[in-house]
Amino acid sequence: MFRLSDDTLAIREMAQAFSAEKLAPHALEWDEKKHFPVDVMREAATLGMGGIYVKDDVGGSGLSRLDAAVIFESLSRGCPAVAAYISIHNMCAWMIDTYGNDTQRHKWLPSLVAMEKCASYCLTEPGAGSDAAALSTRAVKDGDFYVLTGQKQFISGAGNADDFYVVMARSGGEGPKGISTFVVEGGTPGLSFGANERKMGWNAQPTRAVIFDNCRIPAANLIGKEGDGFKIAMSGLDGGRLNIAACSVGGAQAALDKALAYTNERKAFGKKLNEFQALQFRLADLAIELEAARVFLYSAAASYDRGDADKTTRIAMAKRFVTDTGFEVANGALQLLGGYGYLSEYGMEKIVRDLRVHQILEGTNEIMRLIVARALLAETR
Ligand SMILES: Cc1cc2nc3c(=O)[nH]c(=O)nc-3n(C[C@H](O)[C@H](O)[C@H](O)COP(=O)(O)OP(=O)(O)OC[C@H]3O[C@@H](n4cnc5c(N)ncnc54)[C@H](O)[C@@H]3O)c2cc1C
């Protein structure tokens, strides 16, 4: 079905080497200490991973979504939490590249591509998660400025020293058409943050509320036209969903690799675990399910790259299937380590904790079913 091109294979080799050397050895410690490794992400950026599908006139790598999927899969083998944040950063950079004007692109993208600035995507609010079009953060025009007031919830990467926010806020009436997209730069008066949330996984990246209290930004920070914000936010998520699914594949592959190594060492009843056919079949099933997820992911990424009319539906299908499968494969791999799978030291429970949230964010897997069902039902009408 797929033969990755030689270029994509070379990109995968580069990303896997980076992941094995720079992420994997530290992932457990970052998780435990809740350390956000900005310095390491900047190293990834020197290899082109800060603007993977940003155009090259501003320093981007200009790669395809299939290349990106392969990169995020590779990074996630080392640490799903760091890989997933780099994915969100790339989504924001792409939104500026695609919908920003040339002044905005040249002003912001070079520092985003280098990850000198780390971007956050601000859509969710305390009262508007799945129903994002109900968001209530206001953006009121005041001469050459907009004044933002409201709160965003669960914002990945927020509250860092060199931060950059892509914010969806209501500049018009109710519903999706009243929403616009703005850039709020770190340090703007009126911008503040909640505490770093304590959470099940993804501990190597902060999650905070982002609060706008009469936060005054130049009118020139509007991205695209007033009223385009919801469309811009959703088109960013098409790619974000591919990437998050890729992070599930990479994390699950790391878990399966650990299970393969462990069952080749551990003995019970006088034999190595991998000599029991029941466990050989379990390993085989995990590998089969993971490969099905990977192929589905690559196929959805190729659909994006071709610009298929139904790409959003295909991506929603893949995000639902791949993130559910990734979690189940990692959890199944944990079982093969017995009690040791449950201990932090073996790195397995961290993968399971990290992958769990992929079923919830960038649109929950229920919302993915909603997108698919809408498309199916539309065909019957
Ligand atoms: C660690 C973490 C990081 C995050 N990072 C970001 C970020 O960087 N930026 C950002 O904007 N957001 C972020 N989010 C928010 C995330 O996208 C939302 O949590 C998610 O979209 C769900 O919204 P909610 O939590 O309000 O749940 P709700 O929308 O309240 O949903 C609750 C439950 O009801 C289900 N449900 C809701 N509506 C329907 C329906 N119509 N049909 C069937 N089921 C339905 C949902 O699937 C879910 O199971 C993050 C979340 C987490 C946990």
Ligand as a Chemical Component Dictionary entry (heavy atoms), coordinates in Angstrom:
data_LIG
# 
_chem_comp.id                   LIG 
_chem_comp.type                 NON-POLYMER 
_chem_comp.pdbx_formal_charge   0 
_chem_comp.three_letter_code    LIG 
# 
loop_
_chem_comp_atom.comp_id 
_chem_comp_atom.atom_id 
_chem_comp_atom.alt_atom_id 
_chem_comp_atom.type_symbol 
_chem_comp_atom.charge 
_chem_comp_atom.model_Cartn_x 
_chem_comp_atom.model_Cartn_y 
_chem_comp_atom.model_Cartn_z 
_chem_comp_atom.pdbx_ordinal 
LIG C1  C1  C 0 -3.836  17.799 28.849 1  
LIG C2  C2  C 0 -4.756  18.601 27.988 2  
LIG C3  C3  C 0 -4.219  19.514 27.097 3  
LIG C4  C4  C 0 -5.073  20.291 26.305 4  
LIG N1  N1  N 0 -4.531  21.234 25.469 5  
LIG C5  C5  C 0 -5.354  22.112 24.832 6  
LIG C6  C6  C 0 -4.801  23.224 24.104 7  
LIG O1  O1  O 0 -3.579  23.375 23.994 8  
LIG N2  N2  N 0 -5.655  24.114 23.540 9  
LIG C7  C7  C 0 -7.013  23.992 23.633 10 
LIG O2  O2  O 0 -7.722  24.830 23.089 11 
LIG N3  N3  N 0 -7.566  22.945 24.310 12 
LIG C8  C8  C 0 -6.774  22.013 24.919 13 
LIG N4  N4  N 0 -7.307  20.968 25.641 14 
LIG C9  C9  C 0 -8.756  20.880 25.771 15 
LIG C10 C10 C 0 -9.391  19.705 25.036 16 
LIG O3  O3  O 0 -9.340  19.935 23.664 17 
LIG C11 C11 C 0 -10.810 19.556 25.601 18 
LIG O4  O4  O 0 -10.672 19.017 26.904 19 
LIG C12 C12 C 0 -11.680 18.669 24.730 20 
LIG O5  O5  O 0 -11.955 19.285 23.509 21 
LIG C13 C13 C 0 -13.007 18.313 25.413 22 
LIG O6  O6  O 0 -13.637 19.440 25.964 23 
LIG P1  P1  P 0 -14.143 19.384 27.492 24 
LIG O7  O7  O 0 -13.009 18.914 28.321 25 
LIG O8  O8  O 0 -14.758 20.694 27.807 26 
LIG O9  O9  O 0 -15.239 18.237 27.520 27 
LIG P2  P2  P 0 -16.780 18.378 27.143 28 
LIG O10 O10 O 0 -16.938 19.057 25.835 29 
LIG O11 O11 O 0 -17.505 18.927 28.303 30 
LIG O12 O12 O 0 -17.174 16.839 26.962 31 
LIG C14 C14 C 0 -17.416 15.945 28.045 32 
LIG C15 C15 C 0 -17.758 14.579 27.466 33 
LIG O13 O13 O 0 -18.961 14.678 26.675 34 
LIG C16 C16 C 0 -18.710 14.231 25.361 35 
LIG N5  N5  N 0 -19.493 15.019 24.409 36 
LIG C17 C17 C 0 -19.591 16.367 24.346 37 
LIG N6  N6  N 0 -20.412 16.719 23.343 38 
LIG C18 C18 C 0 -20.861 15.575 22.773 39 
LIG C19 C19 C 0 -21.741 15.266 21.696 40 
LIG N7  N7  N 0 -22.310 16.236 20.984 41 
LIG N8  N8  N 0 -21.973 13.972 21.392 42 
LIG C20 C20 C 0 -21.369 12.988 22.096 43 
LIG N9  N9  N 0 -20.499 13.216 23.119 44 
LIG C21 C21 C 0 -20.265 14.483 23.444 45 
LIG C22 C22 C 0 -17.213 14.431 25.143 46 
LIG O14 O14 O 0 -16.707 13.584 24.125 47 
LIG C23 C23 C 0 -16.679 14.053 26.514 48 
LIG O15 O15 O 0 -16.576 12.653 26.626 49 
LIG C24 C24 C 0 -6.483  20.129 26.387 50 
LIG C25 C25 C 0 -7.009  19.179 27.271 51 
LIG C26 C26 C 0 -6.160  18.424 28.061 52 
LIG C27 C27 C 0 -6.761  17.422 29.020 53 
# 
loop_
_chem_comp_bond.comp_id 
_chem_comp_bond.atom_id_1 
_chem_comp_bond.atom_id_2 
_chem_comp_bond.value_order 
_chem_comp_bond.pdbx_ordinal 
LIG C1  C2  SING 1  
LIG C2  C3  SING 2  
LIG C2  C26 DOUB 3  
LIG C3  C4  DOUB 4  
LIG C4  N1  SING 5  
LIG C4  C24 SING 6  
LIG N1  C5  DOUB 7  
LIG C5  C6  SING 8  
LIG C5  C8  SING 9  
LIG C6  O1  DOUB 10 
LIG C6  N2  SING 11 
LIG N2  C7  SING 12 
LIG C7  O2  DOUB 13 
LIG C7  N3  SING 14 
LIG N3  C8  DOUB 15 
LIG C8  N4  SING 16 
LIG N4  C9  SING 17 
LIG N4  C24 SING 18 
LIG C9  C10 SING 19 
LIG C10 O3  SING 20 
LIG C10 C11 SING 21 
LIG C11 O4  SING 22 
LIG C11 C12 SING 23 
LIG C12 O5  SING 24 
LIG C12 C13 SING 25 
LIG C13 O6  SING 26 
LIG O6  P1  SING 27 
LIG P1  O7  DOUB 28 
LIG P1  O8  SING 29 
LIG P1  O9  SING 30 
LIG O9  P2  SING 31 
LIG P2  O10 DOUB 32 
LIG P2  O11 SING 33 
LIG P2  O12 SING 34 
LIG O12 C14 SING 35 
LIG C14 C15 SING 36 
LIG C15 O13 SING 37 
LIG C15 C23 SING 38 
LIG O13 C16 SING 39 
LIG C16 N5  SING 40 
LIG C16 C22 SING 41 
LIG N5  C17 SING 42 
LIG N5  C21 SING 43 
LIG C17 N6  DOUB 44 
LIG N6  C18 SING 45 
LIG C18 C19 SING 46 
LIG C18 C21 DOUB 47 
LIG C19 N7  SING 48 
LIG C19 N8  DOUB 49 
LIG N8  C20 SING 50 
LIG C20 N9  DOUB 51 
LIG N9  C21 SING 52 
LIG C22 O14 SING 53 
LIG C22 C23 SING 54 
LIG C23 O15 SING 55 
LIG C24 C25 DOUB 56 
LIG C25 C26 SING 57 
LIG C26 C27 SING 58 
# 
